[in-house]
Amino acid sequence: MPRTLCIADFVKEVKRVSTAWIQERGGLFAQFHWQAGYGCFSVSESMVPKVVRYIEGQEEHHRIITFQDEYRELLRRHGQKWEEQYVWD
């Protein structure tokens, strides 16, 4: 990402373009929409394979721990504070 592009604008554009593309497929996808919020994290090059494996196993993984509980633990582990009413849609 260029340093002059803010993350909020980038996410907004990705959501806008991908929503149109998905909805064009019709059927069950015609009503597709993104959630209002988003999270943005940087990943070092050396961790990309681990992140890819996580994404590939995400559906099965979230049968064991909910996304919400996993996200809370991620925030705790990295010393981040949050307010529940602002984190979830």
PyMOL Python script that loads the backbone (N, CA, C, O; Angstrom):
from pymol import cmd

cmd.read_pdbstr("""\
ATOM      1  N   MET A   1       0.837  -1.180   0.000  1.00  0.00           N
ATOM      2  CA  MET A   1       0.000   0.000   0.000  1.00  0.00           C
ATOM      3  C   MET A   1       0.877   1.236   0.000  1.00  0.00           C
ATOM      4  O   MET A   1       1.866   1.302   0.730  1.00  0.00           O
ATOM      5  N   PRO A   2       0.525   2.199  -0.803  1.00  0.00           N
ATOM      6  CA  PRO A   2       1.299   3.439  -0.752  1.00  0.00           C
ATOM      7  C   PRO A   2       1.049   4.174   0.572  1.00  0.00           C
ATOM      8  O   PRO A   2      -0.025   4.053   1.160  1.00  0.00           O
ATOM      9  N   ARG A   3       2.022   4.917   1.022  1.00  0.00           N
ATOM     10  CA  ARG A   3       1.903   5.619   2.307  1.00  0.00           C
ATOM     11  C   ARG A   3       0.830   6.700   2.275  1.00  0.00           C
ATOM     12  O   ARG A   3       0.380   7.143   3.331  1.00  0.00           O
ATOM     13  N   THR A   4       0.411   7.133   1.091  1.00  0.00           N
ATOM     14  CA  THR A   4      -0.580   8.203   0.977  1.00  0.00           C
ATOM     15  C   THR A   4      -2.024   7.688   0.988  1.00  0.00           C
ATOM     16  O   THR A   4      -2.962   8.485   0.982  1.00  0.00           O
ATOM     17  N   LEU A   5      -2.205   6.387   1.003  1.00  0.00           N
ATOM     18  CA  LEU A   5      -3.550   5.804   1.005  1.00  0.00           C
ATOM     19  C   LEU A   5      -3.892   5.363   2.418  1.00  0.00           C
ATOM     20  O   LEU A   5      -3.213   4.507   2.985  1.00  0.00           O
ATOM     21  N   CYS A   6      -4.941   5.942   2.990  1.00  0.00           N
ATOM     22  CA  CYS A   6      -5.305   5.547   4.347  1.00  0.00           C
ATOM     23  C   CYS A   6      -6.046   4.203   4.311  1.00  0.00           C
ATOM     24  O   CYS A   6      -6.718   3.867   3.336  1.00  0.00           O
ATOM     25  N   ILE A   7      -5.902   3.462   5.388  1.00  0.00           N
ATOM     26  CA  ILE A   7      -6.473   2.115   5.466  1.00  0.00           C
ATOM     27  C   ILE A   7      -7.984   2.143   5.291  1.00  0.00           C
ATOM     28  O   ILE A   7      -8.533   1.291   4.592  1.00  0.00           O
ATOM     29  N   ALA A   8      -8.670   3.100   5.907  1.00  0.00           N
ATOM     30  CA  ALA A   8     -10.128   3.175   5.805  1.00  0.00           C
ATOM     31  C   ALA A   8     -10.576   3.326   4.354  1.00  0.00           C
ATOM     32  O   ALA A   8     -11.541   2.684   3.940  1.00  0.00           O
ATOM     33  N   ASP A   9      -9.895   4.160   3.579  1.00  0.00           N
ATOM     34  CA  ASP A   9     -10.247   4.329   2.162  1.00  0.00           C
ATOM     35  C   ASP A   9      -9.973   3.058   1.370  1.00  0.00           C
ATOM     36  O   ASP A   9     -10.752   2.690   0.490  1.00  0.00           O
ATOM     37  N   PHE A  10      -8.871   2.392   1.681  1.00  0.00           N
ATOM     38  CA  PHE A  10      -8.528   1.147   0.998  1.00  0.00           C
ATOM     39  C   PHE A  10      -9.594   0.084   1.258  1.00  0.00           C
ATOM     40  O   PHE A  10     -10.075  -0.555   0.322  1.00  0.00           O
ATOM     41  N   VAL A  11      -9.963  -0.105   2.518  1.00  0.00           N
ATOM     42  CA  VAL A  11     -10.968  -1.110   2.873  1.00  0.00           C
ATOM     43  C   VAL A  11     -12.308  -0.764   2.227  1.00  0.00           C
ATOM     44  O   VAL A  11     -12.990  -1.645   1.703  1.00  0.00           O
ATOM     45  N   LYS A  12     -12.683   0.496   2.262  1.00  0.00           N
ATOM     46  CA  LYS A  12     -13.938   0.929   1.650  1.00  0.00           C
ATOM     47  C   LYS A  12     -13.982   0.559   0.171  1.00  0.00           C
ATOM     48  O   LYS A  12     -15.000   0.066  -0.316  1.00  0.00           O
ATOM     49  N   GLU A  13     -12.891   0.794  -0.540  1.00  0.00           N
ATOM     50  CA  GLU A  13     -12.852   0.499  -1.970  1.00  0.00           C
ATOM     51  C   GLU A  13     -12.854  -1.008  -2.233  1.00  0.00           C
ATOM     52  O   GLU A  13     -13.525  -1.471  -3.155  1.00  0.00           O
ATOM     53  N   VAL A  14     -12.122  -1.765  -1.445  1.00  0.00           N
ATOM     54  CA  VAL A  14     -12.124  -3.222  -1.602  1.00  0.00           C
ATOM     55  C   VAL A  14     -13.536  -3.771  -1.387  1.00  0.00           C
ATOM     56  O   VAL A  14     -14.002  -4.616  -2.153  1.00  0.00           O
ATOM     57  N   LYS A  15     -14.207  -3.292  -0.352  1.00  0.00           N
ATOM     58  CA  LYS A  15     -15.571  -3.742  -0.085  1.00  0.00           C
ATOM     59  C   LYS A  15     -16.520  -3.339  -1.208  1.00  0.00           C
ATOM     60  O   LYS A  15     -17.361  -4.137  -1.623  1.00  0.00           O
ATOM     61  N   ARG A  16     -16.393  -2.114  -1.702  1.00  0.00           N
ATOM     62  CA  ARG A  16     -17.284  -1.630  -2.760  1.00  0.00           C
ATOM     63  C   ARG A  16     -17.137  -2.474  -4.024  1.00  0.00           C
ATOM     64  O   ARG A  16     -18.128  -2.955  -4.574  1.00  0.00           O
ATOM     65  N   VAL A  17     -15.922  -2.649  -4.473  1.00  0.00           N
ATOM     66  CA  VAL A  17     -15.672  -3.374  -5.723  1.00  0.00           C
ATOM     67  C   VAL A  17     -16.026  -4.852  -5.582  1.00  0.00           C
ATOM     68  O   VAL A  17     -16.649  -5.430  -6.472  1.00  0.00           O
ATOM     69  N   SER A  18     -15.631  -5.462  -4.468  1.00  0.00           N
ATOM     70  CA  SER A  18     -15.906  -6.887  -4.308  1.00  0.00           C
ATOM     71  C   SER A  18     -17.397  -7.158  -4.106  1.00  0.00           C
ATOM     72  O   SER A  18     -17.891  -8.194  -4.552  1.00  0.00           O
ATOM     73  N   THR A  19     -18.118  -6.263  -3.452  1.00  0.00           N
ATOM     74  CA  THR A  19     -19.564  -6.431  -3.300  1.00  0.00           C
ATOM     75  C   THR A  19     -20.241  -6.446  -4.661  1.00  0.00           C
ATOM     76  O   THR A  19     -21.068  -7.315  -4.934  1.00  0.00           O
ATOM     77  N   ALA A  20     -19.899  -5.499  -5.511  1.00  0.00           N
ATOM     78  CA  ALA A  20     -20.487  -5.450  -6.857  1.00  0.00           C
ATOM     79  C   ALA A  20     -20.174  -6.726  -7.622  1.00  0.00           C
ATOM     80  O   ALA A  20     -21.058  -7.296  -8.262  1.00  0.00           O
ATOM     81  N   TRP A  21     -18.926  -7.184  -7.564  1.00  0.00           N
ATOM     82  CA  TRP A  21     -18.520  -8.389  -8.282  1.00  0.00           C
ATOM     83  C   TRP A  21     -19.286  -9.608  -7.783  1.00  0.00           C
ATOM     84  O   TRP A  21     -19.768 -10.408  -8.585  1.00  0.00           O
ATOM     85  N   ILE A  22     -19.404  -9.756  -6.457  1.00  0.00           N
ATOM     86  CA  ILE A  22     -20.106 -10.905  -5.876  1.00  0.00           C
ATOM     87  C   ILE A  22     -21.593 -10.852  -6.212  1.00  0.00           C
ATOM     88  O   ILE A  22     -22.174 -11.868  -6.592  1.00  0.00           O
ATOM     89  N   GLN A  23     -22.216  -9.681  -6.076  1.00  0.00           N
ATOM     90  CA  GLN A  23     -23.652  -9.556  -6.335  1.00  0.00           C
ATOM     91  C   GLN A  23     -23.992  -9.817  -7.795  1.00  0.00           C
ATOM     92  O   GLN A  23     -25.088 -10.291  -8.093  1.00  0.00           O
ATOM     93  N   GLU A  24     -23.073  -9.518  -8.713  1.00  0.00           N
ATOM     94  CA  GLU A  24     -23.301  -9.798 -10.135  1.00  0.00           C
ATOM     95  C   GLU A  24     -23.472 -11.281 -10.396  1.00  0.00           C
ATOM     96  O   GLU A  24     -24.066 -11.655 -11.408  1.00  0.00           O
ATOM     97  N   ARG A  25     -22.975 -12.131  -9.524  1.00  0.00           N
ATOM     98  CA  ARG A  25     -23.108 -13.579  -9.700  1.00  0.00           C
ATOM     99  C   ARG A  25     -24.548 -14.025  -9.495  1.00  0.00           C
ATOM    100  O   ARG A  25     -24.923 -15.112  -9.935  1.00  0.00           O
ATOM    101  N   GLY A  26     -25.351 -13.217  -8.844  1.00  0.00           N
ATOM    102  CA  GLY A  26     -26.775 -13.496  -8.677  1.00  0.00           C
ATOM    103  C   GLY A  26     -27.040 -14.638  -7.708  1.00  0.00           C
ATOM    104  O   GLY A  26     -26.172 -15.023  -6.925  1.00  0.00           O
ATOM    105  N   GLY A  27     -28.241 -15.165  -7.775  1.00  0.00           N
ATOM    106  CA  GLY A  27     -28.641 -16.262  -6.902  1.00  0.00           C
ATOM    107  C   GLY A  27     -28.499 -15.899  -5.443  1.00  0.00           C
ATOM    108  O   GLY A  27     -28.929 -14.830  -5.009  1.00  0.00           O
ATOM    109  N   LEU A  28     -27.895 -16.794  -4.694  1.00  0.00           N
ATOM    110  CA  LEU A  28     -27.700 -16.565  -3.262  1.00  0.00           C
ATOM    111  C   LEU A  28     -26.798 -15.377  -2.988  1.00  0.00           C
ATOM    112  O   LEU A  28     -26.833 -14.814  -1.894  1.00  0.00           O
ATOM    113  N   PHE A  29     -25.996 -14.990  -3.957  1.00  0.00           N
ATOM    114  CA  PHE A  29     -25.039 -13.902  -3.763  1.00  0.00           C
ATOM    115  C   PHE A  29     -25.633 -12.512  -4.033  1.00  0.00           C
ATOM    116  O   PHE A  29     -24.995 -11.499  -3.745  1.00  0.00           O
ATOM    117  N   ALA A  30     -26.826 -12.465  -4.572  1.00  0.00           N
ATOM    118  CA  ALA A  30     -27.422 -11.185  -4.960  1.00  0.00           C
ATOM    119  C   ALA A  30     -27.602 -10.232  -3.785  1.00  0.00           C
ATOM    120  O   ALA A  30     -27.587  -9.015  -3.970  1.00  0.00           O
ATOM    121  N   GLN A  31     -27.772 -10.766  -2.585  1.00  0.00           N
ATOM    122  CA  GLN A  31     -27.986  -9.931  -1.395  1.00  0.00           C
ATOM    123  C   GLN A  31     -26.729  -9.792  -0.544  1.00  0.00           C
ATOM    124  O   GLN A  31     -26.792  -9.314   0.589  1.00  0.00           O
ATOM    125  N   PHE A  32     -25.587 -10.208  -1.088  1.00  0.00           N
ATOM    126  CA  PHE A  32     -24.345 -10.160  -0.314  1.00  0.00           C
ATOM    127  C   PHE A  32     -24.022  -8.744   0.137  1.00  0.00           C
ATOM    128  O   PHE A  32     -24.227  -7.783  -0.604  1.00  0.00           O
ATOM    129  N   HIS A  33     -23.514  -8.624   1.362  1.00  0.00           N
ATOM    130  CA  HIS A  33     -22.975  -7.358   1.852  1.00  0.00           C
ATOM    131  C   HIS A  33     -21.943  -7.656   2.934  1.00  0.00           C
ATOM    132  O   HIS A  33     -22.013  -8.683   3.610  1.00  0.00           O
ATOM    133  N   TRP A  34     -21.007  -6.765   3.085  1.00  0.00           N
ATOM    134  CA  TRP A  34     -19.982  -6.895   4.103  1.00  0.00           C
ATOM    135  C   TRP A  34     -20.505  -6.375   5.432  1.00  0.00           C
ATOM    136  O   TRP A  34     -21.423  -5.555   5.470  1.00  0.00           O
ATOM    137  N   GLN A  35     -19.917  -6.856   6.522  1.00  0.00           N
ATOM    138  CA  GLN A  35     -20.208  -6.273   7.824  1.00  0.00           C
ATOM    139  C   GLN A  35     -19.690  -4.841   7.835  1.00  0.00           C
ATOM    140  O   GLN A  35     -18.867  -4.475   6.996  1.00  0.00           O
ATOM    141  N   ALA A  36     -20.156  -4.034   8.767  1.00  0.00           N
ATOM    142  CA  ALA A  36     -19.766  -2.626   8.801  1.00  0.00           C
ATOM    143  C   ALA A  36     -18.303  -2.442   9.200  1.00  0.00           C
ATOM    144  O   ALA A  36     -17.622  -1.571   8.659  1.00  0.00           O
ATOM    145  N   GLY A  37     -17.824  -3.230  10.117  1.00  0.00           N
ATOM    146  CA  GLY A  37     -16.472  -3.029  10.631  1.00  0.00           C
ATOM    147  C   GLY A  37     -15.415  -3.819   9.889  1.00  0.00           C
ATOM    148  O   GLY A  37     -15.702  -4.556   8.946  1.00  0.00           O
ATOM    149  N   TYR A  38     -14.192  -3.646  10.341  1.00  0.00           N
ATOM    150  CA  TYR A  38     -13.073  -4.417   9.798  1.00  0.00           C
ATOM    151  C   TYR A  38     -11.912  -4.333  10.776  1.00  0.00           C
ATOM    152  O   TYR A  38     -11.865  -3.449  11.631  1.00  0.00           O
ATOM    153  N   GLY A  39     -11.001  -5.243  10.641  1.00  0.00           N
ATOM    154  CA  GLY A  39      -9.752  -5.205  11.391  1.00  0.00           C
ATOM    155  C   GLY A  39      -8.618  -5.221  10.384  1.00  0.00           C
ATOM    156  O   GLY A  39      -8.740  -5.827   9.320  1.00  0.00           O
ATOM    157  N   CYS A  40      -7.541  -4.575  10.702  1.00  0.00           N
ATOM    158  CA  CYS A  40      -6.415  -4.497   9.780  1.00  0.00           C
ATOM    159  C   CYS A  40      -5.138  -4.835  10.539  1.00  0.00           C
ATOM    160  O   CYS A  40      -4.834  -4.230  11.567  1.00  0.00           O
ATOM    161  N   PHE A  41      -4.402  -5.800  10.024  1.00  0.00           N
ATOM    162  CA  PHE A  41      -3.189  -6.257  10.678  1.00  0.00           C
ATOM    163  C   PHE A  41      -2.083  -6.389   9.641  1.00  0.00           C
ATOM    164  O   PHE A  41      -2.329  -6.782   8.501  1.00  0.00           O
ATOM    165  N   SER A  42      -0.880  -6.060  10.044  1.00  0.00           N
ATOM    166  CA  SER A  42       0.249  -6.302   9.156  1.00  0.00           C
ATOM    167  C   SER A  42       0.871  -7.651   9.524  1.00  0.00           C
ATOM    168  O   SER A  42       0.811  -8.088  10.673  1.00  0.00           O
ATOM    169  N   VAL A  43       1.460  -8.288   8.538  1.00  0.00           N
ATOM    170  CA  VAL A  43       2.080  -9.592   8.728  1.00  0.00           C
ATOM    171  C   VAL A  43       3.450  -9.558   8.080  1.00  0.00           C
ATOM    172  O   VAL A  43       3.589  -9.138   6.931  1.00  0.00           O
ATOM    173  N   SER A  44       4.458  -9.998   8.809  1.00  0.00           N
ATOM    174  CA  SER A  44       5.797 -10.029   8.226  1.00  0.00           C
ATOM    175  C   SER A  44       5.857 -11.123   7.162  1.00  0.00           C
ATOM    176  O   SER A  44       5.122 -12.109   7.218  1.00  0.00           O
ATOM    177  N   GLU A  45       6.732 -10.930   6.212  1.00  0.00           N
ATOM    178  CA  GLU A  45       6.896 -11.882   5.104  1.00  0.00           C
ATOM    179  C   GLU A  45       7.123 -13.302   5.620  1.00  0.00           C
ATOM    180  O   GLU A  45       6.603 -14.262   5.051  1.00  0.00           O
ATOM    181  N   SER A  46       7.890 -13.434   6.686  1.00  0.00           N
ATOM    182  CA  SER A  46       8.201 -14.768   7.215  1.00  0.00           C
ATOM    183  C   SER A  46       6.980 -15.484   7.794  1.00  0.00           C
ATOM    184  O   SER A  46       6.996 -16.707   7.937  1.00  0.00           O
ATOM    185  N   MET A  47       5.928 -14.741   8.127  1.00  0.00           N
ATOM    186  CA  MET A  47       4.730 -15.336   8.725  1.00  0.00           C
ATOM    187  C   MET A  47       3.626 -15.626   7.711  1.00  0.00           C
ATOM    188  O   MET A  47       2.600 -16.203   8.071  1.00  0.00           O
ATOM    189  N   VAL A  48       3.816 -15.240   6.463  1.00  0.00           N
ATOM    190  CA  VAL A  48       2.774 -15.438   5.447  1.00  0.00           C
ATOM    191  C   VAL A  48       2.349 -16.904   5.339  1.00  0.00           C
ATOM    192  O   VAL A  48       1.146 -17.163   5.316  1.00  0.00           O
ATOM    193  N   PRO A  49       3.263 -17.877   5.271  1.00  0.00           N
ATOM    194  CA  PRO A  49       2.804 -19.275   5.190  1.00  0.00           C
ATOM    195  C   PRO A  49       1.922 -19.693   6.374  1.00  0.00           C
ATOM    196  O   PRO A  49       0.950 -20.428   6.197  1.00  0.00           O
ATOM    197  N   LYS A  50       2.258 -19.230   7.565  1.00  0.00           N
ATOM    198  CA  LYS A  50       1.458 -19.553   8.753  1.00  0.00           C
ATOM    199  C   LYS A  50       0.064 -18.928   8.658  1.00  0.00           C
ATOM    200  O   LYS A  50      -0.926 -19.563   9.021  1.00  0.00           O
ATOM    201  N   VAL A  51      -0.014 -17.699   8.178  1.00  0.00           N
ATOM    202  CA  VAL A  51      -1.303 -17.031   8.027  1.00  0.00           C
ATOM    203  C   VAL A  51      -2.150 -17.744   6.971  1.00  0.00           C
ATOM    204  O   VAL A  51      -3.355 -17.916   7.154  1.00  0.00           O
ATOM    205  N   VAL A  52      -1.528 -18.154   5.877  1.00  0.00           N
ATOM    206  CA  VAL A  52      -2.251 -18.892   4.828  1.00  0.00           C
ATOM    207  C   VAL A  52      -2.817 -20.189   5.403  1.00  0.00           C
ATOM    208  O   VAL A  52      -3.978 -20.513   5.152  1.00  0.00           O
ATOM    209  N   ARG A  53      -2.024 -20.934   6.167  1.00  0.00           N
ATOM    210  CA  ARG A  53      -2.516 -22.175   6.786  1.00  0.00           C
ATOM    211  C   ARG A  53      -3.673 -21.888   7.736  1.00  0.00           C
ATOM    212  O   ARG A  53      -4.645 -22.641   7.782  1.00  0.00           O
ATOM    213  N   TYR A  54      -3.569 -20.799   8.494  1.00  0.00           N
ATOM    214  CA  TYR A  54      -4.654 -20.423   9.402  1.00  0.00           C
ATOM    215  C   TYR A  54      -5.950 -20.173   8.615  1.00  0.00           C
ATOM    216  O   TYR A  54      -7.013 -20.672   8.983  1.00  0.00           O
ATOM    217  N   ILE A  55      -5.850 -19.411   7.554  1.00  0.00           N
ATOM    218  CA  ILE A  55      -7.033 -19.093   6.750  1.00  0.00           C
ATOM    219  C   ILE A  55      -7.633 -20.358   6.146  1.00  0.00           C
ATOM    220  O   ILE A  55      -8.852 -20.528   6.133  1.00  0.00           O
ATOM    221  N   GLU A  56      -6.781 -21.234   5.652  1.00  0.00           N
ATOM    222  CA  GLU A  56      -7.270 -22.485   5.041  1.00  0.00           C
ATOM    223  C   GLU A  56      -7.998 -23.362   6.054  1.00  0.00           C
ATOM    224  O   GLU A  56      -8.930 -24.075   5.682  1.00  0.00           O
ATOM    225  N   GLY A  57      -7.597 -23.329   7.325  1.00  0.00           N
ATOM    226  CA  GLY A  57      -8.239 -24.155   8.348  1.00  0.00           C
ATOM    227  C   GLY A  57      -9.219 -23.406   9.219  1.00  0.00           C
ATOM    228  O   GLY A  57      -9.662 -23.923  10.244  1.00  0.00           O
ATOM    229  N   GLN A  58      -9.563 -22.193   8.825  1.00  0.00           N
ATOM    230  CA  GLN A  58     -10.383 -21.315   9.659  1.00  0.00           C
ATOM    231  C   GLN A  58     -11.763 -21.894   9.969  1.00  0.00           C
ATOM    232  O   GLN A  58     -12.223 -21.814  11.108  1.00  0.00           O
ATOM    233  N   GLU A  59     -12.420 -22.467   8.981  1.00  0.00           N
ATOM    234  CA  GLU A  59     -13.774 -22.986   9.212  1.00  0.00           C
ATOM    235  C   GLU A  59     -13.761 -24.063  10.293  1.00  0.00           C
ATOM    236  O   GLU A  59     -14.584 -24.038  11.208  1.00  0.00           O
ATOM    237  N   GLU A  60     -12.843 -24.993  10.190  1.00  0.00           N
ATOM    238  CA  GLU A  60     -12.748 -26.056  11.193  1.00  0.00           C
ATOM    239  C   GLU A  60     -12.305 -25.498  12.551  1.00  0.00           C
ATOM    240  O   GLU A  60     -12.839 -25.884  13.591  1.00  0.00           O
ATOM    241  N   HIS A  61     -11.350 -24.610  12.530  1.00  0.00           N
ATOM    242  CA  HIS A  61     -10.837 -23.992  13.757  1.00  0.00           C
ATOM    243  C   HIS A  61     -11.950 -23.291  14.540  1.00  0.00           C
ATOM    244  O   HIS A  61     -11.994 -23.372  15.768  1.00  0.00           O
ATOM    245  N   HIS A  62     -12.843 -22.608  13.832  1.00  0.00           N
ATOM    246  CA  HIS A  62     -13.902 -21.858  14.509  1.00  0.00           C
ATOM    247  C   HIS A  62     -15.054 -22.736  14.984  1.00  0.00           C
ATOM    248  O   HIS A  62     -16.016 -22.238  15.570  1.00  0.00           O
ATOM    249  N   ARG A  63     -14.961 -24.022  14.738  1.00  0.00           N
ATOM    250  CA  ARG A  63     -15.898 -24.952  15.387  1.00  0.00           C
ATOM    251  C   ARG A  63     -15.481 -25.177  16.835  1.00  0.00           C
ATOM    252  O   ARG A  63     -16.296 -25.568  17.671  1.00  0.00           O
ATOM    253  N   ILE A  64     -14.197 -24.927  17.128  1.00  0.00           N
ATOM    254  CA  ILE A  64     -13.637 -25.146  18.471  1.00  0.00           C
ATOM    255  C   ILE A  64     -13.681 -23.870  19.303  1.00  0.00           C
ATOM    256  O   ILE A  64     -14.052 -23.901  20.476  1.00  0.00           O
ATOM    257  N   ILE A  65     -13.307 -22.765  18.702  1.00  0.00           N
ATOM    258  CA  ILE A  65     -13.302 -21.471  19.396  1.00  0.00           C
ATOM    259  C   ILE A  65     -13.983 -20.450  18.477  1.00  0.00           C
ATOM    260  O   ILE A  65     -13.707 -20.406  17.278  1.00  0.00           O
ATOM    261  N   THR A  66     -14.854 -19.646  19.036  1.00  0.00           N
ATOM    262  CA  THR A  66     -15.554 -18.662  18.212  1.00  0.00           C
ATOM    263  C   THR A  66     -14.582 -17.584  17.742  1.00  0.00           C
ATOM    264  O   THR A  66     -13.550 -17.337  18.366  1.00  0.00           O
ATOM    265  N   PHE A  67     -14.931 -16.957  16.641  1.00  0.00           N
ATOM    266  CA  PHE A  67     -14.125 -15.848  16.134  1.00  0.00           C
ATOM    267  C   PHE A  67     -14.006 -14.764  17.197  1.00  0.00           C
ATOM    268  O   PHE A  67     -12.929 -14.205  17.405  1.00  0.00           O
ATOM    269  N   GLN A  68     -15.127 -14.466  17.877  1.00  0.00           N
ATOM    270  CA  GLN A  68     -15.134 -13.406  18.880  1.00  0.00           C
ATOM    271  C   GLN A  68     -14.156 -13.709  20.019  1.00  0.00           C
ATOM    272  O   GLN A  68     -13.394 -12.835  20.432  1.00  0.00           O
ATOM    273  N   ASP A  69     -14.179 -14.941  20.525  1.00  0.00           N
ATOM    274  CA  ASP A  69     -13.269 -15.304  21.613  1.00  0.00           C
ATOM    275  C   ASP A  69     -11.817 -15.298  21.137  1.00  0.00           C
ATOM    276  O   ASP A  69     -10.923 -14.873  21.870  1.00  0.00           O
ATOM    277  N   GLU A  70     -11.588 -15.759  19.934  1.00  0.00           N
ATOM    278  CA  GLU A  70     -10.233 -15.753  19.392  1.00  0.00           C
ATOM    279  C   GLU A  70      -9.719 -14.320  19.217  1.00  0.00           C
ATOM    280  O   GLU A  70      -8.556 -14.035  19.503  1.00  0.00           O
ATOM    281  N   TYR A  71     -10.579 -13.433  18.754  1.00  0.00           N
ATOM    282  CA  TYR A  71     -10.191 -12.032  18.550  1.00  0.00           C
ATOM    283  C   TYR A  71      -9.877 -11.352  19.884  1.00  0.00           C
ATOM    284  O   TYR A  71      -8.907 -10.603  19.998  1.00  0.00           O
ATOM    285  N   ARG A  72     -10.717 -11.625  20.896  1.00  0.00           N
ATOM    286  CA  ARG A  72     -10.463 -11.068  22.222  1.00  0.00           C
ATOM    287  C   ARG A  72      -9.095 -11.524  22.740  1.00  0.00           C
ATOM    288  O   ARG A  72      -8.339 -10.725  23.293  1.00  0.00           O
ATOM    289  N   GLU A  73      -8.782 -12.810  22.558  1.00  0.00           N
ATOM    290  CA  GLU A  73      -7.500 -13.347  23.004  1.00  0.00           C
ATOM    291  C   GLU A  73      -6.345 -12.704  22.241  1.00  0.00           C
ATOM    292  O   GLU A  73      -5.305 -12.420  22.834  1.00  0.00           O
ATOM    293  N   LEU A  74      -6.502 -12.473  20.962  1.00  0.00           N
ATOM    294  CA  LEU A  74      -5.474 -11.795  20.168  1.00  0.00           C
ATOM    295  C   LEU A  74      -5.218 -10.392  20.713  1.00  0.00           C
ATOM    296  O   LEU A  74      -4.070  -9.975  20.865  1.00  0.00           O
ATOM    297  N   LEU A  75      -6.291  -9.676  21.004  1.00  0.00           N
ATOM    298  CA  LEU A  75      -6.152  -8.327  21.554  1.00  0.00           C
ATOM    299  C   LEU A  75      -5.459  -8.363  22.910  1.00  0.00           C
ATOM    300  O   LEU A  75      -4.559  -7.564  23.170  1.00  0.00           O
ATOM    301  N   ARG A  76      -5.877  -9.291  23.779  1.00  0.00           N
ATOM    302  CA  ARG A  76      -5.247  -9.426  25.100  1.00  0.00           C
ATOM    303  C   ARG A  76      -3.753  -9.742  24.973  1.00  0.00           C
ATOM    304  O   ARG A  76      -2.921  -9.125  25.637  1.00  0.00           O
ATOM    305  N   ARG A  77      -3.430 -10.698  24.125  1.00  0.00           N
ATOM    306  CA  ARG A  77      -2.052 -11.157  23.966  1.00  0.00           C
ATOM    307  C   ARG A  77      -1.126 -10.029  23.514  1.00  0.00           C
ATOM    308  O   ARG A  77       0.066 -10.035  23.821  1.00  0.00           O
ATOM    309  N   HIS A  78      -1.678  -9.072  22.790  1.00  0.00           N
ATOM    310  CA  HIS A  78      -0.876  -7.965  22.273  1.00  0.00           C
ATOM    311  C   HIS A  78      -1.103  -6.660  23.045  1.00  0.00           C
ATOM    312  O   HIS A  78      -0.734  -5.580  22.583  1.00  0.00           O
ATOM    313  N   GLY A  79      -1.713  -6.780  24.223  1.00  0.00           N
ATOM    314  CA  GLY A  79      -1.856  -5.633  25.115  1.00  0.00           C
ATOM    315  C   GLY A  79      -2.787  -4.546  24.591  1.00  0.00           C
ATOM    316  O   GLY A  79      -2.617  -3.373  24.924  1.00  0.00           O
ATOM    317  N   GLN A  80      -3.764  -4.923  23.778  1.00  0.00           N
ATOM    318  CA  GLN A  80      -4.694  -3.947  23.220  1.00  0.00           C
ATOM    319  C   GLN A  80      -5.957  -3.871  24.071  1.00  0.00           C
ATOM    320  O   GLN A  80      -6.463  -4.894  24.531  1.00  0.00           O
ATOM    321  N   LYS A  81      -6.460  -2.671  24.278  1.00  0.00           N
ATOM    322  CA  LYS A  81      -7.717  -2.469  24.994  1.00  0.00           C
ATOM    323  C   LYS A  81      -8.825  -2.297  23.968  1.00  0.00           C
ATOM    324  O   LYS A  81      -8.583  -1.816  22.861  1.00  0.00           O
ATOM    325  N   TRP A  82     -10.033  -2.688  24.332  1.00  0.00           N
ATOM    326  CA  TRP A  82     -11.172  -2.550  23.440  1.00  0.00           C
ATOM    327  C   TRP A  82     -12.441  -2.414  24.257  1.00  0.00           C
ATOM    328  O   TRP A  82     -12.482  -2.744  25.442  1.00  0.00           O
ATOM    329  N   GLU A  83     -13.469  -1.924  23.599  1.00  0.00           N
ATOM    330  CA  GLU A  83     -14.796  -1.836  24.199  1.00  0.00           C
ATOM    331  C   GLU A  83     -15.727  -2.671  23.344  1.00  0.00           C
ATOM    332  O   GLU A  83     -15.857  -2.447  22.140  1.00  0.00           O
ATOM    333  N   GLU A  84     -16.367  -3.630  23.974  1.00  0.00           N
ATOM    334  CA  GLU A  84     -17.203  -4.593  23.255  1.00  0.00           C
ATOM    335  C   GLU A  84     -18.199  -3.940  22.298  1.00  0.00           C
ATOM    336  O   GLU A  84     -18.396  -4.428  21.185  1.00  0.00           O
ATOM    337  N   GLN A  85     -18.824  -2.850  22.717  1.00  0.00           N
ATOM    338  CA  GLN A  85     -19.867  -2.237  21.867  1.00  0.00           C
ATOM    339  C   GLN A  85     -19.319  -1.689  20.566  1.00  0.00           C
ATOM    340  O   GLN A  85     -20.085  -1.452  19.632  1.00  0.00           O
ATOM    341  N   TYR A  86     -17.999  -1.480  20.479  1.00  0.00           N
ATOM    342  CA  TYR A  86     -17.409  -0.926  19.262  1.00  0.00           C
ATOM    343  C   TYR A  86     -16.745  -1.988  18.397  1.00  0.00           C
ATOM    344  O   TYR A  86     -16.331  -1.704  17.272  1.00  0.00           O
ATOM    345  N   VAL A  87     -16.640  -3.219  18.917  1.00  0.00           N
ATOM    346  CA  VAL A  87     -15.930  -4.263  18.188  1.00  0.00           C
ATOM    347  C   VAL A  87     -16.849  -5.071  17.298  1.00  0.00           C
ATOM    348  O   VAL A  87     -16.441  -5.472  16.208  1.00  0.00           O
ATOM    349  N   TRP A  88     -18.074  -5.322  17.723  1.00  0.00           N
ATOM    350  CA  TRP A  88     -18.966  -6.228  16.989  1.00  0.00           C
ATOM    351  C   TRP A  88     -20.122  -5.466  16.357  1.00  0.00           C
ATOM    352  O   TRP A  88     -20.599  -4.470  16.900  1.00  0.00           O
ATOM    353  N   ASP A  89     -20.560  -5.948  15.208  1.00  0.00           N
ATOM    354  CA  ASP A  89     -21.751  -5.377  14.533  1.00  0.00           C
ATOM    355  C   ASP A  89     -22.999  -5.694  15.316  1.00  0.00           C
ATOM    356  O   ASP A  89     -24.096  -5.304  14.915  1.00  0.00           O
TER     357      ASP A  89
END
""", "prot")
cmd.dss("prot")
cmd.show_as("cartoon", "prot")
cmd.util.cbc("prot")
cmd.orient("prot")
